[in-house]
Every structure is written in C-alpha cells, then in structure tokens.
Amino acid sequence: MEAALEISFIIFLFYSNLLMGEFNHSGLGQKNGLLWAINDIFTIANFSIAIVTAVFCHLIFEFFRNKINCD
C-alpha cells in the first residue's frame, strides 16, 4: 500500500510539473487554455515515462531506506 501511494505521489508531481511548464515555460497554456494544456500533457508517452520513473524512484528510495535502517 505504501508503494502505491508513493508511486502515485511521484506521478502526481510529474504531471504537475508538466502542467506548470505548459503555462510558464512554453506559454501555450496561457494562450490555449487549461483544457488544451491538460489534453496536451496526458499522452501515452508521458504516462509511460511517469510510470517507469515513479517505479524507478520508488526502488531507489526503498534501497536507501533499507540501507539506513540496517546500519
């Protein structure tokens, strides 16, 4: 259960960062609106990247948690 929560939070942060980028970095979100920005960031490619990255980060965090607790 903790793993799912942690992975979900990492995915949330990933998509939040993408959404902020649409409004701040490229500026197209301000021009085209919120629905356009949401439609632009929720793609299969972005979802794949989010899942792989979240699982990878979770495994790294678990490694360091176990390393700190065992010593």
C-alpha positions, 0 to 999 in steps of 0.5 A, a space after each residue: 500500500 505504501 508503494 502505491 501511494 508513493 508511486 502515485 505521489 511521484 506521478 502526481 508531481 510529474 504531471 504537475 510539473 508538466 502542467 506548470 511548464 505548459 503555462 510558464 515555460 512554453 506559454 501555450 497554456 496561457 494562450 490555449 487554455 487549461 483544457 488544451 494544456 491538460 489534453 496536451 500533457 496526458 499522452 501515452 508517452 508521458 504516462 509511460 515515462 511517469 510510470 517507469 520513473 515513479 517505479 524507478 524512484 520508488 526502488 531507489 528510495 526503498 534501497 536507501 531506506 533499507 540501507 539506513 535502517 540496517 546500519 
